[in-house]
Structures are given as C-alpha cells and as structure tokens.
Amino acid sequence: MEVRLDIKGEELLERVIRKPVFLQELEKLTAKVLEEELEEKHDIKSIEVSLTFVEPDEMLELNEQYRGIDEPTDVLSFPLWEEEDGRFLLPSKDWDEVALGDIVICPRVVIDFARASEKEPEEEIVLIYIHGLLHLLGYDHTTEEQEAIMWKKQEEYQNYIKGGR
C-alpha cells in the first residue's frame, strides 16, 4: 500500500523542531500504522492523510467551531470515513485510492504541553500525531475501555518510532 502524507504549514513545525528528517520519520510512522491497522481488512493501493500545522489563533477557531471549546488545543482530527454513530467504515474494497482524513496540529500548544510534562518536543509531536491518526481510523477514548485500547496503541506506535531513531 502506498501511503501519502500531504503536509501543510511545515514551517511552523520547523520553528520548534529543527531536525530535518523529522517529517520523514512521521511519514514512515504513518505507513507503519496504516499497514498494521488496514492491511488485513482492505485491499487499498494508495491512501492519503492530510496533516496541517497551524498557529494557536487558527487552532482556537477550529476548536471553537467543531468542539465548542474557546481555547486552542494540540490536535484535531477530521475523519472522512466515520459513521454518525462514530464507527469507522472505509469505502468499498474496490476503491484503489482513499483519502483518510485531516489531522491539524498546533506546534506551539504541543510544545507547551511537552514543557509542562518535561518531555522532548519531538516525542510530544509524535504522540499527538499518533493520537490524531488513530482517531482517523475510528479509535476513540470516550469510555475507559476505549481509552485503554487507544492508549495501548499509542504506546505501541511510539515505541516503533523510538526504535527507529
């Protein structure tokens, strides 16, 4: 399966993470997660994820518009294949190319969270990116059981990228 990560606003990320290969690592991580989560279920030849980095004021607007919360957040996900009841459902198996959805990240908010929890900025960006990607795949954390599954997957994929560094 070919995985494309369409990235916008990377200059905002580059202000806080000066590691030239970081976005390449996110692309590899995306491929790993999607292959693990979709390979057996679908015969998709090409899948695309949109990743946009924004400033806090834009994130505040999005968070207020879509969640009714009047403050910026670290990550928002906009899945394209979510049913009204929140279930994940990809299109027919005969689709060769699929756009999975959009992930929006605010690097400044993420960096603030990283500092508060004494983590490296790269580590926190990876965590919330995985979080957003799992939301695109239908994972949620509204119940304790869902949260336990999602957190376990986040840790598994974080360990993957840590091992690759």
VMD Tcl script that builds the backbone (N, CA, C; Angstrom):
set m [mol new atoms 495]
animate dup $m
set s [atomselect $m all]
$s set {name element resname resid chain x y z} {
  {N N MET 1 A 0.851 -1.174 0.000}
  {CA C MET 1 A 0.000 0.000 0.000}
  {C C MET 1 A 0.900 1.241 0.000}
  {N N GLU 2 A 0.621 2.136 -0.930}
  {CA C GLU 2 A 1.346 3.407 -0.951}
  {C C GLU 2 A 0.665 4.366 0.018}
  {N N VAL 3 A 1.460 5.003 0.845}
  {CA C VAL 3 A 0.935 5.959 1.823}
  {C C VAL 3 A 1.492 7.336 1.499}
  {N N ARG 4 A 0.577 8.294 1.373}
  {CA C ARG 4 A 0.998 9.677 1.121}
  {C C ARG 4 A 0.572 10.540 2.300}
  {N N LEU 5 A 1.505 11.300 2.798}
  {CA C LEU 5 A 1.235 12.252 3.870}
  {C C LEU 5 A 1.344 13.639 3.254}
  {N N ASP 6 A 0.194 14.291 3.088}
  {CA C ASP 6 A 0.142 15.629 2.497}
  {C C ASP 6 A 0.298 16.644 3.624}
  {N N ILE 7 A 1.450 17.322 3.662}
  {CA C ILE 7 A 1.785 18.203 4.791}
  {C C ILE 7 A 1.693 19.666 4.374}
  {N N LYS 8 A 1.014 20.444 5.210}
  {CA C LYS 8 A 0.914 21.890 5.004}
  {C C LYS 8 A 1.349 22.594 6.292}
  {N N GLY 9 A 1.964 23.762 6.142}
  {CA C GLY 9 A 2.374 24.544 7.304}
  {C C GLY 9 A 3.591 24.004 8.017}
  {N N GLU 10 A 4.408 23.214 7.319}
  {CA C GLU 10 A 5.575 22.603 7.980}
  {C C GLU 10 A 6.549 23.629 8.523}
  {N N GLU 11 A 6.512 24.850 7.990}
  {CA C GLU 11 A 7.414 25.891 8.512}
  {C C GLU 11 A 7.111 26.192 9.981}
  {N N LEU 12 A 5.848 26.012 10.408}
  {CA C LEU 12 A 5.505 26.218 11.821}
  {C C LEU 12 A 6.135 25.143 12.694}
  {N N LEU 13 A 6.194 23.944 12.186}
  {CA C LEU 13 A 6.833 22.853 12.917}
  {C C LEU 13 A 8.340 23.065 12.962}
  {N N GLU 14 A 8.901 23.495 11.854}
  {CA C GLU 14 A 10.350 23.668 11.771}
  {C C GLU 14 A 10.868 24.753 12.710}
  {N N ARG 15 A 9.992 25.656 13.154}
  {CA C ARG 15 A 10.408 26.675 14.126}
  {C C ARG 15 A 10.723 26.070 15.487}
  {N N VAL 16 A 10.063 24.955 15.802}
  {CA C VAL 16 A 10.247 24.353 17.121}
  {C C VAL 16 A 11.014 23.033 17.073}
  {N N ILE 17 A 11.030 22.388 15.917}
  {CA C ILE 17 A 11.775 21.135 15.764}
  {C C ILE 17 A 12.715 21.309 14.586}
  {N N ARG 18 A 13.974 21.352 14.879}
  {CA C ARG 18 A 14.967 21.639 13.843}
  {C C ARG 18 A 15.678 20.372 13.375}
  {N N LYS 19 A 14.950 19.302 13.321}
  {CA C LYS 19 A 15.507 18.030 12.893}
  {C C LYS 19 A 15.016 17.771 11.464}
  {N N PRO 20 A 15.887 17.873 10.472}
  {CA C PRO 20 A 15.457 17.811 9.074}
  {C C PRO 20 A 14.721 16.528 8.698}
  {N N VAL 21 A 15.013 15.437 9.348}
  {CA C VAL 21 A 14.389 14.162 8.973}
  {C C VAL 21 A 13.098 13.879 9.749}
  {N N PHE 22 A 12.664 14.799 10.588}
  {CA C PHE 22 A 11.505 14.538 11.442}
  {C C PHE 22 A 10.247 14.244 10.624}
  {N N LEU 23 A 9.983 15.021 9.595}
  {CA C LEU 23 A 8.784 14.779 8.784}
  {C C LEU 23 A 8.889 13.454 8.035}
  {N N GLN 24 A 10.078 13.075 7.631}
  {CA C GLN 24 A 10.268 11.763 7.001}
  {C C GLN 24 A 9.949 10.646 7.994}
  {N N GLU 25 A 10.327 10.853 9.257}
  {CA C GLU 25 A 10.005 9.866 10.285}
  {C C GLU 25 A 8.492 9.758 10.470}
  {N N LEU 26 A 7.789 10.896 10.421}
  {CA C LEU 26 A 6.330 10.860 10.528}
  {C C LEU 26 A 5.714 10.117 9.347}
  {N N GLU 27 A 6.279 10.284 8.170}
  {CA C GLU 27 A 5.780 9.559 7.001}
  {C C GLU 27 A 5.960 8.053 7.175}
  {N N LYS 28 A 7.115 7.643 7.665}
  {CA C LYS 28 A 7.357 6.214 7.916}
  {C C LYS 28 A 6.409 5.684 8.985}
  {N N LEU 29 A 6.205 6.476 10.024}
  {CA C LEU 29 A 5.286 6.085 11.086}
  {C C LEU 29 A 3.867 5.939 10.539}
  {N N THR 30 A 3.455 6.857 9.687}
  {CA C THR 30 A 2.131 6.798 9.078}
  {C C THR 30 A 1.964 5.487 8.320}
  {N N ALA 31 A 2.965 5.144 7.515}
  {CA C ALA 31 A 2.908 3.901 6.750}
  {C C ALA 31 A 2.798 2.693 7.684}
  {N N LYS 32 A 3.583 2.690 8.744}
  {CA C LYS 32 A 3.560 1.581 9.711}
  {C C LYS 32 A 2.173 1.437 10.336}
  {N N VAL 33 A 1.614 2.538 10.833}
  {CA C VAL 33 A 0.305 2.487 11.495}
  {C C VAL 33 A -0.767 2.021 10.515}
  {N N LEU 34 A -0.789 2.602 9.325}
  {CA C LEU 34 A -1.833 2.246 8.363}
  {C C LEU 34 A -1.703 0.809 7.882}
  {N N GLU 35 A -0.480 0.350 7.675}
  {CA C GLU 35 A -0.291 -1.034 7.275}
  {C C GLU 35 A -0.775 -1.990 8.370}
  {N N GLU 36 A -0.439 -1.676 9.612}
  {CA C GLU 36 A -0.866 -2.516 10.741}
  {C C GLU 36 A -2.384 -2.515 10.892}
  {N N GLU 37 A -2.986 -1.355 10.758}
  {CA C GLU 37 A -4.409 -1.213 11.053}
  {C C GLU 37 A -5.320 -1.588 9.886}
  {N N LEU 38 A -4.836 -1.486 8.651}
  {CA C LEU 38 A -5.726 -1.666 7.499}
  {C C LEU 38 A -5.385 -2.838 6.598}
  {N N GLU 39 A -4.166 -3.300 6.626}
  {CA C GLU 39 A -3.691 -4.277 5.643}
  {C C GLU 39 A -4.615 -5.482 5.499}
  {N N GLU 40 A -5.010 -6.065 6.582}
  {CA C GLU 40 A -5.801 -7.283 6.513}
  {C C GLU 40 A -7.260 -7.018 6.136}
  {N N LYS 41 A -7.730 -5.817 6.388}
  {CA C LYS 41 A -9.139 -5.525 6.208}
  {C C LYS 41 A -9.485 -4.987 4.834}
  {N N HIS 42 A -8.517 -4.388 4.154}
  {CA C HIS 42 A -8.813 -3.703 2.903}
  {C C HIS 42 A -7.674 -3.890 1.912}
  {N N ASP 43 A -8.022 -3.887 0.639}
  {CA C ASP 43 A -7.025 -4.006 -0.428}
  {C C ASP 43 A -6.764 -2.647 -1.062}
  {N N ILE 44 A -6.507 -1.657 -0.251}
  {CA C ILE 44 A -6.268 -0.298 -0.732}
  {C C ILE 44 A -4.863 -0.225 -1.316}
  {N N LYS 45 A -4.758 0.359 -2.506}
  {CA C LYS 45 A -3.442 0.504 -3.129}
  {C C LYS 45 A -2.759 1.802 -2.700}
  {N N SER 46 A -3.562 2.842 -2.446}
  {CA C SER 46 A -2.994 4.139 -2.092}
  {C C SER 46 A -3.913 4.828 -1.086}
  {N N ILE 47 A -3.303 5.366 -0.039}
  {CA C ILE 47 A -4.078 6.059 0.990}
  {C C ILE 47 A -3.363 7.364 1.341}
  {N N GLU 48 A -4.147 8.399 1.559}
  {CA C GLU 48 A -3.576 9.717 1.845}
  {C C GLU 48 A -4.106 10.244 3.165}
  {N N VAL 49 A -3.209 10.865 3.916}
  {CA C VAL 49 A -3.558 11.560 5.155}
  {C C VAL 49 A -3.095 13.000 4.987}
  {N N SER 50 A -3.953 13.929 5.339}
  {CA C SER 50 A -3.603 15.343 5.300}
  {C C SER 50 A -3.186 15.782 6.701}
  {N N LEU 51 A -2.026 16.431 6.797}
  {CA C LEU 51 A -1.502 16.920 8.067}
  {C C LEU 51 A -1.208 18.403 7.919}
  {N N THR 52 A -1.846 19.211 8.748}
  {CA C THR 52 A -1.669 20.655 8.684}
  {C C THR 52 A -1.221 21.177 10.037}
  {N N PHE 53 A -0.184 22.005 10.021}
  {CA C PHE 53 A 0.295 22.672 11.224}
  {C C PHE 53 A -0.226 24.105 11.211}
  {N N VAL 54 A -0.776 24.554 12.354}
  {CA C VAL 54 A -1.387 25.886 12.426}
  {C C VAL 54 A -0.910 26.631 13.671}
  {N N GLU 55 A -1.138 27.931 13.656}
  {CA C GLU 55 A -0.849 28.803 14.798}
  {C C GLU 55 A -1.974 28.667 15.831}
  {N N PRO 56 A -1.722 29.073 17.079}
  {CA C PRO 56 A -2.742 28.944 18.130}
  {C C PRO 56 A -4.063 29.647 17.810}
  {N N ASP 57 A -4.033 30.811 17.170}
  {CA C ASP 57 A -5.286 31.513 16.886}
  {C C ASP 57 A -6.169 30.734 15.913}
  {N N GLU 58 A -5.544 30.099 14.922}
  {CA C GLU 58 A -6.323 29.284 13.983}
  {C C GLU 58 A -6.856 28.022 14.664}
  {N N MET 59 A -6.040 27.436 15.535}
  {CA C MET 59 A -6.485 26.241 16.253}
  {C C MET 59 A -7.633 26.579 17.193}
  {N N LEU 60 A -7.575 27.752 17.823}
  {CA C LEU 60 A -8.662 28.196 18.688}
  {C C LEU 60 A -9.967 28.282 17.889}
  {N N GLU 61 A -9.900 28.883 16.707}
  {CA C GLU 61 A -11.094 28.989 15.859}
  {C C GLU 61 A -11.658 27.618 15.507}
  {N N LEU 62 A -10.781 26.697 15.125}
  {CA C LEU 62 A -11.233 25.345 14.768}
  {C C LEU 62 A -11.824 24.627 15.972}
  {N N ASN 63 A -11.166 24.747 17.112}
  {CA C ASN 63 A -11.633 24.073 18.324}
  {C C ASN 63 A -12.991 24.628 18.762}
  {N N GLU 64 A -13.153 25.927 18.623}
  {CA C GLU 64 A -14.432 26.548 18.983}
  {C C GLU 64 A -15.523 26.130 17.996}
  {N N GLN 65 A -15.200 26.130 16.725}
  {CA C GLN 65 A -16.179 25.785 15.702}
  {C C GLN 65 A -16.631 24.328 15.788}
  {N N TYR 66 A -15.700 23.418 15.973}
  {CA C TYR 66 A -16.028 21.995 15.905}
  {C C TYR 66 A -16.271 21.319 17.250}
  {N N ARG 67 A -15.756 21.913 18.335}
  {CA C ARG 67 A -15.930 21.281 19.642}
  {C C ARG 67 A -16.574 22.204 20.665}
  {N N GLY 68 A -16.775 23.473 20.296}
  {CA C GLY 68 A -17.392 24.424 21.211}
  {C C GLY 68 A -16.507 24.807 22.380}
  {N N ILE 69 A -15.190 24.654 22.214}
  {CA C ILE 69 A -14.244 24.966 23.286}
  {C C ILE 69 A -13.442 26.196 22.879}
  {N N ASP 70 A -13.465 27.217 23.741}
  {CA C ASP 70 A -12.870 28.515 23.423}
  {C C ASP 70 A -11.411 28.605 23.874}
  {N N GLU 71 A -10.590 27.691 23.380}
  {CA C GLU 71 A -9.149 27.727 23.610}
  {C C GLU 71 A -8.483 26.836 22.575}
  {N N PRO 72 A -7.225 27.120 22.276}
  {CA C PRO 72 A -6.533 26.253 21.313}
  {C C PRO 72 A -6.256 24.887 21.943}
  {N N THR 73 A -6.177 23.881 21.110}
  {CA C THR 73 A -5.844 22.534 21.563}
  {C C THR 73 A -4.623 22.063 20.784}
  {N N ASP 74 A -4.103 20.906 21.133}
  {CA C ASP 74 A -2.901 20.412 20.473}
  {C C ASP 74 A -3.190 19.769 19.123}
  {N N VAL 75 A -4.272 18.973 19.056}
  {CA C VAL 75 A -4.553 18.233 17.822}
  {C C VAL 75 A -6.061 18.087 17.627}
  {N N LEU 76 A -6.471 18.174 16.380}
  {CA C LEU 76 A -7.844 17.882 15.981}
  {C C LEU 76 A -7.781 16.920 14.798}
  {N N SER 77 A -8.733 16.005 14.753}
  {CA C SER 77 A -8.810 15.050 13.649}
  {C C SER 77 A -10.169 15.164 12.991}
  {N N PHE 78 A -10.151 15.061 11.679}
  {CA C PHE 78 A -11.383 15.136 10.902}
  {C C PHE 78 A -11.445 13.924 9.982}
  {N N PRO 79 A -11.983 12.803 10.496}
  {CA C PRO 79 A -12.044 11.589 9.690}
  {C C PRO 79 A -13.084 11.716 8.569}
  {N N LEU 80 A -12.754 11.151 7.419}
  {CA C LEU 80 A -13.685 11.163 6.293}
  {C C LEU 80 A -14.575 9.932 6.264}
  {N N TRP 81 A -14.232 8.926 7.036}
  {CA C TRP 81 A -14.957 7.652 6.961}
  {C C TRP 81 A -15.551 7.261 8.296}
  {N N GLU 82 A -16.222 8.187 8.921}
  {CA C GLU 82 A -16.836 7.941 10.213}
  {C C GLU 82 A -18.352 8.005 10.045}
  {N N GLU 83 A -19.029 7.005 10.532}
  {CA C GLU 83 A -20.485 6.980 10.517}
  {C C GLU 83 A -21.019 7.936 11.576}
  {N N GLU 84 A -22.296 8.241 11.540}
  {CA C GLU 84 A -22.902 9.132 12.529}
  {C C GLU 84 A -22.738 8.621 13.956}
  {N N ASP 85 A -22.712 7.310 14.117}
  {CA C ASP 85 A -22.568 6.734 15.457}
  {C C ASP 85 A -21.111 6.602 15.881}
  {N N GLY 86 A -20.198 7.156 15.059}
  {CA C GLY 86 A -18.785 7.149 15.416}
  {C C GLY 86 A -18.008 5.948 14.928}
  {N N ARG 87 A -18.675 5.001 14.275}
  {CA C ARG 87 A -17.970 3.817 13.771}
  {C C ARG 87 A -17.124 4.172 12.551}
  {N N PHE 88 A -16.015 3.476 12.403}
  {CA C PHE 88 A -15.106 3.662 11.271}
  {C C PHE 88 A -15.535 2.729 10.160}
  {N N LEU 89 A -15.710 3.277 8.966}
  {CA C LEU 89 A -16.140 2.461 7.843}
  {C C LEU 89 A -15.515 3.006 6.567}
  {N N LEU 90 A -14.523 2.291 6.037}
  {CA C LEU 90 A -13.905 2.707 4.781}
  {C C LEU 90 A -14.835 2.370 3.628}
  {N N PRO 91 A -14.615 3.007 2.475}
  {CA C PRO 91 A -15.465 2.713 1.322}
  {C C PRO 91 A -15.261 1.287 0.831}
  {N N SER 92 A -15.979 0.950 -0.176}
  {CA C SER 92 A -15.932 -0.377 -0.779}
  {C C SER 92 A -14.502 -0.840 -1.009}
  {N N LYS 93 A -14.296 -2.145 -0.928}
  {CA C LYS 93 A -12.958 -2.709 -1.102}
  {C C LYS 93 A -12.395 -2.479 -2.501}
  {N N ASP 94 A -13.235 -2.140 -3.462}
  {CA C ASP 94 A -12.734 -1.968 -4.817}
  {C C ASP 94 A -12.184 -0.566 -5.097}
  {N N TRP 95 A -12.164 0.292 -4.083}
  {CA C TRP 95 A -11.535 1.603 -4.248}
  {C C TRP 95 A -10.030 1.418 -4.172}
  {N N ASP 96 A -9.311 1.913 -5.145}
  {CA C ASP 96 A -7.852 1.812 -5.133}
  {C C ASP 96 A -7.205 2.903 -4.296}
  {N N GLU 97 A -7.784 4.112 -4.351}
  {CA C GLU 97 A -7.209 5.257 -3.648}
  {C C GLU 97 A -8.214 5.803 -2.648}
  {N N VAL 98 A -7.729 6.085 -1.447}
  {CA C VAL 98 A -8.608 6.583 -0.384}
  {C C VAL 98 A -7.922 7.735 0.341}
  {N N ALA 99 A -8.656 8.831 0.534}
  {CA C ALA 99 A -8.213 9.907 1.425}
  {C C ALA 99 A -8.811 9.595 2.784}
  {N N LEU 100 A -7.976 9.459 3.793}
  {CA C LEU 100 A -8.431 9.021 5.110}
  {C C LEU 100 A -9.034 10.155 5.936}
  {N N GLY 101 A -8.456 11.360 5.832}
  {CA C GLY 101 A -8.962 12.492 6.606}
  {C C GLY 101 A -7.858 13.477 6.907}
  {N N ASP 102 A -8.171 14.406 7.795}
  {CA C ASP 102 A -7.260 15.509 8.118}
  {C C ASP 102 A -6.882 15.507 9.592}
  {N N ILE 103 A -5.617 15.787 9.843}
  {CA C ILE 103 A -5.116 15.991 11.195}
  {C C ILE 103 A -4.557 17.408 11.239}
  {N N VAL 104 A -4.966 18.171 12.248}
  {CA C VAL 104 A -4.482 19.538 12.417}
  {C C VAL 104 A -3.753 19.596 13.756}
  {N N ILE 105 A -2.519 20.089 13.728}
  {CA C ILE 105 A -1.678 20.162 14.928}
  {C C ILE 105 A -1.222 21.598 15.126}
  {N N CYS 106 A -1.239 22.035 16.383}
  {CA C CYS 106 A -0.715 23.351 16.741}
  {C C CYS 106 A 0.612 23.149 17.479}
  {N N PRO 107 A 1.749 23.315 16.786}
  {CA C PRO 107 A 3.052 23.064 17.420}
  {C C PRO 107 A 3.281 23.857 18.703}
  {N N ARG 108 A 2.850 25.100 18.752}
  {CA C ARG 108 A 3.087 25.895 19.970}
  {C C ARG 108 A 2.379 25.297 21.175}
  {N N VAL 109 A 1.152 24.844 20.999}
  {CA C VAL 109 A 0.418 24.218 22.109}
  {C C VAL 109 A 1.099 22.911 22.502}
  {N N VAL 110 A 1.516 22.143 21.510}
  {CA C VAL 110 A 2.194 20.873 21.781}
  {C C VAL 110 A 3.478 21.111 22.566}
  {N N ILE 111 A 4.237 22.127 22.182}
  {CA C ILE 111 A 5.491 22.427 22.872}
  {C C ILE 111 A 5.221 22.834 24.314}
  {N N ASP 112 A 4.165 23.605 24.536}
  {CA C ASP 112 A 3.800 23.975 25.911}
  {C C ASP 112 A 3.476 22.739 26.740}
  {N N PHE 113 A 2.727 21.791 26.151}
  {CA C PHE 113 A 2.407 20.543 26.852}
  {C C PHE 113 A 3.682 19.750 27.134}
  {N N ALA 114 A 4.586 19.730 26.154}
  {CA C ALA 114 A 5.836 18.983 26.324}
  {C C ALA 114 A 6.650 19.559 27.490}
  {N N ARG 115 A 6.755 20.871 27.539}
  {CA C ARG 115 A 7.499 21.512 28.631}
  {C C ARG 115 A 6.856 21.207 29.983}
  {N N ALA 116 A 5.526 21.290 30.041}
  {CA C ALA 116 A 4.810 21.053 31.301}
  {C C ALA 116 A 4.995 19.622 31.791}
  {N N SER 117 A 5.116 18.681 30.864}
  {CA C SER 117 A 5.274 17.278 31.272}
  {C C SER 117 A 6.728 16.810 31.176}
  {N N GLU 118 A 7.645 17.777 30.957}
  {CA C GLU 118 A 9.075 17.500 30.890}
  {C C GLU 118 A 9.428 16.450 29.833}
  {N N LYS 119 A 8.796 16.578 28.653}
  {CA C LYS 119 A 9.086 15.697 27.526}
  {C C LYS 119 A 9.810 16.491 26.441}
  {N N GLU 120 A 10.435 15.764 25.556}
  {CA C GLU 120 A 11.049 16.386 24.390}
  {C C GLU 120 A 9.943 16.772 23.410}
  {N N PRO 121 A 10.083 17.921 22.737}
  {CA C PRO 121 A 9.052 18.346 21.784}
  {C C PRO 121 A 8.754 17.300 20.703}
  {N N GLU 122 A 9.797 16.649 20.181}
  {CA C GLU 122 A 9.593 15.626 19.152}
  {C C GLU 122 A 8.720 14.494 19.663}
  {N N GLU 123 A 8.965 14.083 20.901}
  {CA C GLU 123 A 8.207 12.992 21.498}
  {C C GLU 123 A 6.721 13.356 21.619}
  {N N GLU 124 A 6.454 14.586 22.020}
  {CA C GLU 124 A 5.066 15.022 22.183}
  {C C GLU 124 A 4.367 15.169 20.828}
  {N N ILE 125 A 5.075 15.678 19.823}
  {CA C ILE 125 A 4.501 15.786 18.478}
  {C C ILE 125 A 4.146 14.395 17.960}
  {N N VAL 126 A 5.045 13.444 18.135}
  {CA C VAL 126 A 4.776 12.066 17.690}
  {C C VAL 126 A 3.545 11.519 18.399}
  {N N LEU 127 A 3.463 11.724 19.708}
  {CA C LEU 127 A 2.329 11.216 20.473}
  {C C LEU 127 A 1.008 11.777 19.960}
  {N N ILE 128 A 0.925 13.089 19.792}
  {CA C ILE 128 A -0.361 13.647 19.391}
  {C C ILE 128 A -0.654 13.357 17.917}
  {N N TYR 129 A 0.397 13.185 17.104}
  {CA C TYR 129 A 0.167 12.782 15.708}
  {C C TYR 129 A -0.432 11.371 15.665}
  {N N ILE 130 A 0.147 10.456 16.428}
  {CA C ILE 130 A -0.403 9.100 16.503}
  {C C ILE 130 A -1.846 9.161 17.005}
  {N N HIS 131 A -2.075 9.973 18.015}
  {CA C HIS 131 A -3.418 10.150 18.581}
  {C C HIS 131 A -4.395 10.571 17.477}
  {N N GLY 132 A -4.008 11.580 16.715}
  {CA C GLY 132 A -4.867 12.052 15.631}
  {C C GLY 132 A -5.084 11.003 14.561}
  {N N LEU 133 A -4.036 10.277 14.216}
  {CA C LEU 133 A -4.138 9.228 13.200}
  {C C LEU 133 A -5.067 8.104 13.664}
  {N N LEU 134 A -4.965 7.742 14.927}
  {CA C LEU 134 A -5.865 6.704 15.450}
  {C C LEU 134 A -7.321 7.168 15.423}
  {N N HIS 135 A -7.556 8.452 15.681}
  {CA C HIS 135 A -8.918 8.977 15.558}
  {C C HIS 135 A -9.413 8.838 14.119}
  {N N LEU 136 A -8.549 9.083 13.131}
  {CA C LEU 136 A -8.958 8.912 11.736}
  {C C LEU 136 A -9.344 7.473 11.441}
  {N N LEU 137 A -8.763 6.558 12.181}
  {CA C LEU 137 A -9.032 5.127 11.981}
  {C C LEU 137 A -10.181 4.608 12.843}
  {N N GLY 138 A -10.875 5.525 13.521}
  {CA C GLY 138 A -12.063 5.136 14.271}
  {C C GLY 138 A -11.853 4.880 15.747}
  {N N TYR 139 A -10.645 5.045 16.249}
  {CA C TYR 139 A -10.411 4.865 17.678}
  {C C TYR 139 A -10.898 6.101 18.430}
  {N N ASP 140 A -11.344 5.890 19.647}
  {CA C ASP 140 A -11.810 6.994 20.473}
  {C C ASP 140 A -11.463 6.700 21.925}
  {N N HIS 141 A -11.744 7.650 22.807}
  {CA C HIS 141 A -11.424 7.479 24.219}
  {C C HIS 141 A -12.533 8.046 25.096}
  {N N THR 142 A -13.774 7.822 24.665}
  {CA C THR 142 A -14.908 8.334 25.436}
  {C C THR 142 A -15.294 7.407 26.585}
  {N N THR 143 A -14.878 6.152 26.520}
  {CA C THR 143 A -15.108 5.236 27.640}
  {C C THR 143 A -13.748 4.745 28.148}
  {N N GLU 144 A -13.728 4.199 29.346}
  {CA C GLU 144 A -12.475 3.683 29.907}
  {C C GLU 144 A -11.908 2.562 29.039}
  {N N GLU 145 A -12.786 1.704 28.523}
  {CA C GLU 145 A -12.336 0.592 27.687}
  {C C GLU 145 A -11.717 1.106 26.383}
  {N N GLN 146 A -12.379 2.062 25.747}
  {CA C GLN 146 A -11.848 2.645 24.511}
  {C C GLN 146 A -10.518 3.339 24.779}
  {N N GLU 147 A -10.459 4.069 25.870}
  {CA C GLU 147 A -9.237 4.790 26.221}
  {C C GLU 147 A -8.080 3.819 26.430}
  {N N ALA 148 A -8.319 2.718 27.124}
  {CA C ALA 148 A -7.259 1.736 27.376}
  {C C ALA 148 A -6.721 1.173 26.060}
  {N N ILE 149 A -7.608 0.885 25.118}
  {CA C ILE 149 A -7.188 0.355 23.815}
  {C C ILE 149 A -6.385 1.403 23.053}
  {N N MET 150 A -6.900 2.632 23.023}
  {CA C MET 150 A -6.237 3.688 22.260}
  {C C MET 150 A -4.877 4.030 22.854}
  {N N TRP 151 A -4.788 4.132 24.177}
  {CA C TRP 151 A -3.517 4.462 24.831}
  {C C TRP 151 A -2.491 3.357 24.581}
  {N N LYS 152 A -2.942 2.101 24.603}
  {CA C LYS 152 A -2.034 0.982 24.342}
  {C C LYS 152 A -1.477 1.071 22.920}
  {N N LYS 153 A -2.335 1.370 21.970}
  {CA C LYS 153 A -1.886 1.510 20.582}
  {C C LYS 153 A -0.932 2.686 20.431}
  {N N GLN 154 A -1.241 3.807 21.087}
  {CA C GLN 154 A -0.348 4.963 21.026}
  {C C GLN 154 A 1.043 4.589 21.518}
  {N N GLU 155 A 1.097 3.896 22.629}
  {CA C GLU 155 A 2.383 3.489 23.190}
  {C C GLU 155 A 3.127 2.540 22.249}
  {N N GLU 156 A 2.399 1.609 21.665}
  {CA C GLU 156 A 2.998 0.653 20.728}
  {C C GLU 156 A 3.641 1.383 19.546}
  {N N TYR 157 A 2.919 2.343 18.976}
  {CA C TYR 157 A 3.451 3.060 17.817}
  {C C TYR 157 A 4.533 4.056 18.204}
  {N N GLN 158 A 4.461 4.621 19.391}
  {CA C GLN 158 A 5.553 5.480 19.875}
  {C C GLN 158 A 6.830 4.664 20.012}
  {N N ASN 159 A 6.709 3.466 20.537}
  {CA C ASN 159 A 7.868 2.598 20.682}
  {C C ASN 159 A 8.467 2.240 19.330}
  {N N TYR 160 A 7.609 2.110 18.320}
  {CA C TYR 160 A 8.096 1.830 16.973}
  {C C TYR 160 A 9.023 2.948 16.492}
  {N N ILE 161 A 8.566 4.179 16.643}
  {CA C ILE 161 A 9.384 5.301 16.144}
  {C C ILE 161 A 10.618 5.515 17.026}
  {N N LYS 162 A 10.506 5.262 18.320}
  {CA C LYS 162 A 11.681 5.394 19.188}
  {C C LYS 162 A 12.744 4.390 18.785}
  {N N GLY 163 A 12.312 3.187 18.427}
  {CA C GLY 163 A 13.246 2.148 17.992}
  {C C GLY 163 A 13.897 2.477 16.664}
  {N N GLY 164 A 13.192 3.293 15.838}
  {CA C GLY 164 A 13.718 3.636 14.516}
  {C C GLY 164 A 14.667 4.808 14.533}
  {N N ARG 165 A 14.772 5.486 15.663}
  {CA C ARG 165 A 15.648 6.675 15.726}
  {C C ARG 165 A 17.078 6.291 16.019}
}
mol reanalyze $m
mol bondsrecalc $m
mol representation Tube
mol addrep $m
